[in-house]
Amino acid sequence: MGQFQNFQEFYKFYLKEHSQPATRIVHVLGTALGLLLFLPASIVFRRPDFILYGLLFTYSLLFLSHFIIEKNKPATLKNPLWSFMADFKMLYETLTGKVPLNKTL
């Protein structure tokens, strides 16, 4: 898995790559919208391809936030699987108050 020995190490790096509040807001909204809109639509309309559209929609927003706000390369490019997992962990930790949306990390 490259320079990271485990997911916890990667997640620390991931949070540093999302230091700006605006980046985290885009990530939280993009991940939540992708999950809440495209997954149910895929089931309701029996269109598994909607999951792919959801991923494309979500990651387009997330990548833009890195290039425009954070001015760095997305962590997904270093480790796609752990980055996908970290997106959901950060969403959870934001919703539970562990990761703040209103201050720089």
N, C-alpha and C positions, 0 to 999 in steps of 0.2 A: 504494500500500500504506500510505497514511496517513503517520504521523510517522516511519516506519522506511524507510531507504533500501535496505536489503538484509536478508537473513535473519540474518546475523551480528549486526546491530544489534538485531533483534527478539529473537534468542536471549539476548542479554545482559539485555534487559528481562524476558524469560520466566524466566530463572533468579532474578532479583530478586523476581519474583512468586511464587516457590517457595522462599523463604528458610528456612522452617521444616523441620526434618528429617521431622516427621510428614507434612507435605504431600507431600514427595518420596517417602516410603515408600508412601503411598496411591497416588500417581501411578505409581510403578514397579510395584506389585502390580496395580493396576487395568489398566494398559496390558498387562502381561504376561498376566494372566488373560484379558483380552478377546481377545488375540491367540492364546493357546494353547488356549483352550476353544472359542470361537465360530467361529473360522476353520476348524479341522479338523472341527468338527461340521457346519458348512455343507457341506463337501465330502463327508464320510461319508454324511450323510443327504440329500444333494442338496437342501438347503434354503438358497438364497441369502439368504432373509430372516433367517437366524441371524446374518449379518454385521450387519444393522441392529440386532438384539437385542444383539449384542456392543457396538456403539457406544453404544447407550442405557445398557446396564449400566455400561460403562466411564466414560462422561462423567457419569453420575449420581454415581458415586463421586468422580470428580475435582472436580466442581462443589461437592459437599458439603465436600470438604477445603478448598476456598477459603473458603467461607462460615463454616465452623466453626473451622478451625485458623488459616488465614492471614488471615482477615477482610478479604479483597479480592475483586474481581471476576475471574473467570477470563480469562486472556489470549485464550482462544478467542473471546470477545466482540469483541475488537479486530481479530483477524486469524485466522479459522478455519483456513485452509490452513497458514499458517506455524506456528500453534499445534499442529496435528496433527503436522506434521513435527518440531516441537520436542519433543513428547511422546516420540517414538521416539529422537530424539537424546539426550535426557536419560536415557532408559532405557538406551541403549547406553553413555553416559558413566558412568552409575552402575554398570553391570555391569563396566566396565573400570577402575573406581576413579578416574576423573577428577572426578566429582561425588560428594562424600561424602554418605552417608545419616545420619551421626551428628553433624553439627554445622551450626549456622546459617550460611547464606551471607551 
